[in-house]
């Protein structure tokens, strides 16, 4: 109507930009910290021409991944709690140190089991029962990875819970929320492929955004179970 001033369109406010900056900053910082925490693995990936041919060696080097994953998940949790005021480097370090005593043995156990399953997978290739045994071994390896990642997320989300209880809950969630497990394995496969094809760029760009989806799904699954209780 005449005499009325036109309304100004509402644009994105400072909080919106702060939130976006918090995500971008956390992702960049997370990738840097992951690379530093797993420096031997990243360096060897960059130097070795055929990492897949030397898979037992690289799987052994992956023992450093679980504590660094806990540090990254702690940074994601701080991002959710603090928003744009997040300090991802400090949050990563606190999460890494706080969770190391629990996630380091978990990493050793997971790597040992995956090495055992990998050797079995190679051994059964020439057996008559390979068609039946290979899918079982592959499913067992996938379950090992999924449960290990869920336990790490549980350590960050529920620091007071016992590791045995988290392992049982994670195994339950792995089966009950099987679709989230498939998404997790797909995202982890993309990260592994990027690291194998382009170790430097793959580690610098890919992990944190994809692992944020993994973390979000794990947190959703744990919170859903807690609400049911």
Legacy VTK file of the C-alpha trace (Angstrom):
# vtk DataFile Version 3.0
C-alpha trace
ASCII
DATASET POLYDATA
POINTS 229 float
0.000 0.000 0.000
1.023 3.639 -0.515
3.104 5.167 2.241
4.414 1.838 3.494
8.101 1.111 3.314
9.032 -2.037 1.432
10.099 -4.900 3.650
13.719 -5.890 3.637
14.344 -9.480 2.732
15.845 -11.420 5.600
19.294 -12.640 4.725
21.564 -15.157 6.411
22.606 -13.865 9.791
25.874 -13.975 11.635
24.915 -17.237 13.369
24.384 -18.921 10.003
27.794 -17.872 8.723
29.339 -18.838 12.056
27.787 -22.289 11.814
29.017 -22.790 8.241
32.492 -21.622 9.230
32.444 -24.010 12.183
31.728 -26.964 9.907
34.352 -26.019 7.313
36.971 -25.256 9.968
36.278 -28.528 11.791
36.495 -30.552 8.584
39.797 -28.965 7.554
41.277 -29.264 11.036
40.019 -32.844 11.313
41.742 -33.879 8.092
44.998 -32.285 9.243
44.851 -34.004 12.626
43.954 -37.353 11.075
46.953 -37.105 8.754
49.277 -36.235 11.640
47.918 -38.926 13.947
48.308 -41.540 11.199
51.507 -40.152 9.656
53.265 -43.549 9.198
50.242 -44.932 7.352
49.852 -41.852 5.143
53.572 -41.686 4.376
53.779 -45.346 3.401
50.674 -45.033 1.235
52.381 -42.214 -0.633
55.651 -44.137 -1.070
54.566 -47.722 -1.808
53.568 -48.348 -5.414
51.200 -51.272 -4.725
49.580 -50.880 -1.279
46.975 -53.555 -2.015
49.714 -56.133 -2.621
51.173 -55.289 0.798
47.786 -55.227 2.568
48.935 -56.990 5.784
51.602 -54.317 6.319
49.141 -51.469 5.775
46.496 -53.138 7.893
49.015 -53.347 10.733
49.789 -49.636 10.312
46.053 -48.909 10.579
46.257 -49.652 14.305
46.686 -45.902 14.812
43.325 -45.136 13.213
40.889 -45.905 16.106
42.336 -43.366 18.603
42.460 -40.703 15.880
38.876 -41.529 14.950
37.876 -40.964 18.566
39.617 -37.587 18.445
37.735 -36.635 15.281
34.410 -37.776 16.744
35.127 -35.663 19.834
35.661 -32.648 17.549
32.318 -33.387 15.854
30.611 -33.636 19.245
32.116 -30.280 20.233
30.876 -28.841 16.947
27.353 -29.913 17.844
27.683 -28.544 21.389
29.548 -25.298 20.701
28.540 -24.420 17.126
30.600 -21.658 15.564
32.688 -21.278 18.733
34.202 -24.748 18.310
37.961 -25.253 18.683
38.520 -28.405 16.610
42.258 -28.822 17.224
41.837 -28.670 20.998
38.718 -30.855 20.875
40.512 -33.452 18.749
43.477 -33.591 21.122
41.273 -33.861 24.210
39.219 -36.628 22.631
42.330 -38.458 21.464
44.001 -38.390 24.878
40.814 -39.123 26.828
39.870 -42.118 24.677
43.329 -43.544 23.937
43.410 -46.112 26.760
40.168 -47.645 25.490
40.415 -47.219 21.724
44.058 -48.317 21.346
43.396 -51.887 22.615
40.229 -51.919 20.530
42.309 -51.020 17.474
44.775 -53.813 18.205
41.960 -56.349 18.574
40.183 -55.195 15.406
43.374 -55.222 13.329
44.333 -58.674 14.642
40.890 -60.048 13.762
40.953 -58.451 10.309
44.429 -59.876 9.663
43.166 -63.322 10.675
40.125 -63.002 8.406
42.263 -61.660 5.556
44.654 -64.595 5.747
41.691 -66.974 5.855
40.175 -65.269 2.817
43.367 -65.800 0.839
43.649 -69.400 2.033
40.112 -70.469 1.113
40.297 -69.106 -2.436
41.594 -72.434 -3.739
39.283 -74.637 -1.638
36.212 -76.392 -3.077
34.052 -74.705 -0.430
35.272 -71.207 -1.377
31.845 -70.184 -2.703
30.344 -70.752 0.749
33.243 -69.598 2.913
34.181 -66.331 1.156
30.835 -64.576 1.833
31.011 -65.609 5.508
34.519 -64.188 5.893
33.591 -60.968 4.073
30.525 -60.471 6.283
32.616 -61.140 9.392
35.202 -58.555 8.279
32.480 -55.995 7.522
30.891 -56.599 10.917
34.268 -56.183 12.617
34.812 -52.786 11.013
31.254 -51.620 11.692
31.240 -52.691 15.333
34.680 -51.151 15.939
33.585 -47.775 14.551
30.352 -47.872 16.556
32.265 -48.688 19.741
34.579 -45.726 19.116
31.552 -43.482 18.668
30.091 -44.928 21.870
33.287 -44.190 23.787
32.937 -40.518 22.796
29.175 -40.304 23.325
29.050 -42.337 26.550
32.449 -41.970 28.229
31.187 -43.577 31.433
29.990 -46.788 29.768
32.053 -49.965 29.957
33.771 -51.108 26.781
32.099 -54.528 27.018
28.657 -52.908 27.205
29.475 -50.648 24.258
30.636 -53.660 22.241
27.346 -55.507 22.900
25.289 -52.419 22.065
27.326 -51.832 18.903
26.842 -55.412 17.724
23.108 -55.038 18.312
23.013 -51.735 16.425
25.098 -53.190 13.598
22.386 -55.777 12.964
19.274 -53.769 13.884
20.317 -50.680 11.896
21.806 -52.708 9.055
21.047 -49.965 6.520
23.176 -47.511 8.506
25.913 -50.147 8.637
25.826 -50.408 4.844
26.072 -46.626 4.518
29.006 -46.611 6.930
30.839 -49.306 4.989
30.198 -47.469 1.710
31.607 -44.207 3.096
34.609 -45.953 4.637
35.200 -47.670 1.313
35.206 -44.302 -0.469
37.720 -42.941 2.050
39.957 -45.994 1.652
39.760 -45.790 -2.146
40.650 -42.086 -2.119
43.592 -42.756 0.196
44.851 -45.573 -2.052
44.503 -43.653 -5.312
45.696 -40.232 -4.106
47.164 -40.565 -0.593
47.917 -36.872 -0.054
44.796 -35.373 -1.643
42.612 -38.227 -0.441
43.599 -37.723 3.199
43.567 -33.922 2.893
40.049 -33.657 1.457
37.906 -36.778 1.798
37.843 -38.209 5.345
36.305 -35.594 7.658
33.105 -34.737 5.705
32.339 -38.412 5.082
33.219 -39.409 8.637
30.867 -36.691 9.872
28.038 -38.640 8.211
29.318 -41.826 9.869
29.424 -40.047 13.228
25.931 -38.580 12.789
24.447 -41.983 11.945
26.205 -43.619 14.904
25.039 -40.895 17.285
21.481 -41.220 15.957
21.545 -44.998 16.463
22.844 -44.754 20.050
20.355 -42.004 20.972
17.482 -43.997 19.460
18.350 -46.991 21.653
18.684 -44.793 24.743
15.257 -43.273 24.075
13.767 -46.759 23.832
15.221 -47.606 27.234
LINES 1 230
229 0 1 2 3 4 5 6 7 8 9 10 11 12 13 14 15 16 17 18 19 20 21 22 23 24 25 26 27 28 29 30 31 32 33 34 35 36 37 38 39 40 41 42 43 44 45 46 47 48 49 50 51 52 53 54 55 56 57 58 59 60 61 62 63 64 65 66 67 68 69 70 71 72 73 74 75 76 77 78 79 80 81 82 83 84 85 86 87 88 89 90 91 92 93 94 95 96 97 98 99 100 101 102 103 104 105 106 107 108 109 110 111 112 113 114 115 116 117 118 119 120 121 122 123 124 125 126 127 128 129 130 131 132 133 134 135 136 137 138 139 140 141 142 143 144 145 146 147 148 149 150 151 152 153 154 155 156 157 158 159 160 161 162 163 164 165 166 167 168 169 170 171 172 173 174 175 176 177 178 179 180 181 182 183 184 185 186 187 188 189 190 191 192 193 194 195 196 197 198 199 200 201 202 203 204 205 206 207 208 209 210 211 212 213 214 215 216 217 218 219 220 221 222 223 224 225 226 227 228
